[in-house]
């Protein structure tokens, strides 16, 4: 079995955590390794606003179609 560890940023609190197979601990942001040393990185889109209106319009159109004849 392997040993897994990662550094995780809580986006809401802006706090970094070090997680491994045994525990999770809060760490100082200055102790987080550089992204250039990372094996894998995950990114989160800054905002979903551009795609949200199109979805709402489709949902509204579907609701109108479902209410035909009521």
C-alpha positions in Angstrom: 0.0 0.0 0.0 1.1 3.5 -0.7 1.2 6.6 1.4 -0.7 9.6 0.2 -0.4 13.2 1.3 -1.6 16.5 -0.1 -1.9 20.2 0.6 -5.4 21.5 0.4 -6.6 25.1 0.3 -10.0 25.8 1.9 -11.2 28.5 -0.6 -13.7 29.9 1.9 -11.4 30.4 4.8 -8.1 30.8 2.7 -6.5 28.3 5.1 -4.1 25.6 4.0 -4.2 22.0 5.4 -1.8 19.1 5.2 -3.6 15.8 4.8 -2.1 12.4 4.9 -3.4 8.8 5.6 -3.5 9.4 9.3 -4.5 13.0 10.0 -5.3 16.5 8.8 -3.5 19.6 10.2 -3.7 23.3 9.6 -0.4 24.7 8.3 0.9 28.2 7.6 0.6 29.3 4.0 4.4 29.9 3.8 5.0 26.2 4.4 3.1 25.1 1.3 5.4 23.8 -1.4 5.7 25.6 -4.7 3.3 24.6 -7.5 6.4 23.8 -9.6 7.1 20.9 -7.2 3.6 19.5 -7.4 2.8 16.1 -8.9 -0.7 17.0 -9.7 -2.7 20.3 -9.4 -6.4 20.9 -9.4 -7.9 24.2 -10.3 -11.3 25.7 -9.6 -13.0 28.1 -11.9 -13.2 31.6 -10.5 -16.8 32.1 -11.5 -19.6 30.2 -13.1 -21.6 33.3 -14.0 -21.3 33.2 -17.8 -22.8 29.7 -18.2 -25.5 30.1 -15.5 -28.0 32.3 -17.5 -28.1 29.8 -20.4 -29.0 27.0 -18.0 -31.7 29.1 -16.4 -33.2 29.9 -19.8 -33.3 26.3 -20.8 -34.9 25.4 -17.4 -37.6 28.1 -17.9 -38.4 26.9 -21.4 -38.8 23.3 -20.1 -41.1 24.5 -17.3 -43.2 26.4 -19.9 -43.4 23.3 -22.1 -44.4 21.1 -19.2 -47.2 23.5 -18.2 -48.9 23.4 -21.6 -52.6 22.6 -21.3 -52.8 23.2 -17.5 
